[in-house]
Amino acid sequence: MTTGHVFMAASLDGFVARLDHALDWLMKQKTGGEDHGYDTFMENIDGLVMGSGSFKTVIGFDDWPYKKPVIVMSGSMSEKDIPADLMDSVKLTRLGPKDIMSSLNREGWKRAYVDGGKIVQSFIREGLVEDITISHIPILIGSGIRLFGEIDQDIDLQLQSSRTFGSGLVQSHYTLLKNS
Ligand SMILES: NC(=O)c1ccc[n+]([C@@H]2O[C@H](COP(=O)([O-])OP(=O)(O)OC[C@H]3O[C@@H](n4cnc5c(N)ncnc54)[C@H](OP(=O)(O)O)[C@@H]3O)[C@@H](O)[C@H]2O)c1
């Protein structure tokens, strides 16, 4: 089965975006040119699976940031919502998380970057995320879209590494343990 991998930034109080999806709090952080391991992470995935919420944010950026294929999960979008210049690299799906991973497995994907808010929560709930790299930004934004959501049972994680950056960003890499 294709494995799911998460690489996200969150405010210290656990939000990945403001309620209106704004990322201004993240974009204003001074990185000093440091990529925080993002390029290496991207080299090691076959493509991305994201929700319509994240896709709508990303198409608002000046430039399309991905060189790898992107699968967008949505029950409300249609092909006409995909800009013409992205038709070759972006595919829309109504499949659920398990079926997507089976389908990607058949296509030869080994590792998928699972991205978004609700989507990450869905994949975690279904046991499809192998590891999570979370970069905590030293800011409290008070409200927003949560990185983690409700789960039916506890999920144990194992810390693999943790590092700090001059910007104040604290990055931790966890593997999710399979519940017995
Ligand atoms: N801080 C970071 O590192 C980071 C990283 C990624 C994204 N973000 C931001 O975080 C925000 C996340 O917002 P979000 O949670 O709305 O985004 P999302 O997880 O990307 O998209 C959620 C949407 O995907 C669709 N969907 C289809 N199948 C689904 C399923 N099985 N489970 C859940 N959703 C499914 C639903 O919309 P339909 O009505 O279309 O079906 C749902 O509302 C975005 O603004 C994004 O830009 C931040």
The ligand as a MOL file (V3000), in Angstrom:
LIG
                    3D

  0  0  0     0  0            999 V3000
M  V30 BEGIN CTAB
M  V30 COUNTS 48 52 0 0 0
M  V30 BEGIN ATOM
M  V30 1 N 0.0830 25.1450 7.7570 0
M  V30 2 C 0.3310 24.2640 6.8130 0
M  V30 3 O 1.4240 23.6810 6.7100 0
M  V30 4 C -0.7450 23.9530 5.8270 0
M  V30 5 C -0.5710 22.8520 4.9770 0
M  V30 6 C -1.6030 22.5390 4.1190 0
M  V30 7 C -2.7450 23.2860 4.0920 0
M  V30 8 N -2.8670 24.3540 4.9170 0 CHG=1
M  V30 9 C -4.0760 25.1580 4.9440 0
M  V30 10 O -4.9130 24.6120 5.9230 0
M  V30 11 C -6.2810 24.7770 5.5310 0
M  V30 12 C -6.9540 23.4520 5.6440 0
M  V30 13 O -8.3130 23.6060 5.3520 0
M  V30 14 P -9.2580 22.3610 5.1420 0
M  V30 15 O -9.2240 21.4810 6.3190 0
M  V30 16 O -10.5510 22.8970 4.6720 0 CHG=-1
M  V30 17 O -8.5030 21.7290 3.8870 0
M  V30 18 P -8.3910 20.3120 3.2180 0
M  V30 19 O -8.2360 19.2260 4.1970 0
M  V30 20 O -7.3240 20.5130 2.2040 0
M  V30 21 O -9.7740 20.1620 2.4130 0
M  V30 22 C -10.9510 19.7480 3.0440 0
M  V30 23 C -12.0240 19.4900 2.0170 0
M  V30 24 O -11.7000 18.3530 1.2240 0
M  V30 25 C -12.9090 17.7350 0.7970 0
M  V30 26 N -12.8770 16.3060 1.1010 0
M  V30 27 C -13.0490 15.3020 0.2050 0
M  V30 28 N -12.9200 14.1060 0.7860 0
M  V30 29 C -12.6690 14.3280 2.0840 0
M  V30 30 C -12.4190 13.4670 3.1900 0
M  V30 31 N -12.4170 12.1200 3.0850 0
M  V30 32 N -12.1740 14.0190 4.3990 0
M  V30 33 C -12.1430 15.3570 4.5460 0
M  V30 34 N -12.3640 16.2290 3.5190 0
M  V30 35 C -12.6320 15.7190 2.3040 0
M  V30 36 C -14.0490 18.4540 1.4890 0
M  V30 37 O -14.5500 19.4500 0.6000 0
M  V30 38 P -15.5480 19.1900 -0.6310 0
M  V30 39 O -16.7720 19.9550 -0.3060 0
M  V30 40 O -14.8130 19.7440 -1.8140 0
M  V30 41 O -15.7890 17.7170 -0.7180 0
M  V30 42 C -13.3570 19.1640 2.6340 0
M  V30 43 O -14.0090 20.3210 3.0730 0
M  V30 44 C -6.2500 25.3540 4.1270 0
M  V30 45 O -6.4980 26.7260 4.1770 0
M  V30 46 C -4.8390 25.1180 3.6610 0
M  V30 47 O -4.4080 26.1030 2.7730 0
M  V30 48 C -1.8950 24.6890 5.7880 0
M  V30 END ATOM
M  V30 BEGIN BOND
M  V30 1 1 1 2
M  V30 2 2 2 3
M  V30 3 1 2 4
M  V30 4 1 4 5
M  V30 5 2 4 48
M  V30 6 2 5 6
M  V30 7 1 6 7
M  V30 8 2 7 8
M  V30 9 1 8 9
M  V30 10 1 8 48
M  V30 11 1 9 10
M  V30 12 1 9 46
M  V30 13 1 10 11
M  V30 14 1 11 12
M  V30 15 1 11 44
M  V30 16 1 12 13
M  V30 17 1 13 14
M  V30 18 2 14 15
M  V30 19 1 14 16
M  V30 20 1 14 17
M  V30 21 1 17 18
M  V30 22 2 18 19
M  V30 23 1 18 20
M  V30 24 1 18 21
M  V30 25 1 21 22
M  V30 26 1 22 23
M  V30 27 1 23 24
M  V30 28 1 23 42
M  V30 29 1 24 25
M  V30 30 1 25 26
M  V30 31 1 25 36
M  V30 32 1 26 27
M  V30 33 1 26 35
M  V30 34 2 27 28
M  V30 35 1 28 29
M  V30 36 1 29 30
M  V30 37 2 29 35
M  V30 38 1 30 31
M  V30 39 2 30 32
M  V30 40 1 32 33
M  V30 41 2 33 34
M  V30 42 1 34 35
M  V30 43 1 36 37
M  V30 44 1 36 42
M  V30 45 1 37 38
M  V30 46 2 38 39
M  V30 47 1 38 40
M  V30 48 1 38 41
M  V30 49 1 42 43
M  V30 50 1 44 45
M  V30 51 1 44 46
M  V30 52 1 46 47
M  V30 END BOND
M  V30 END CTAB
M  END
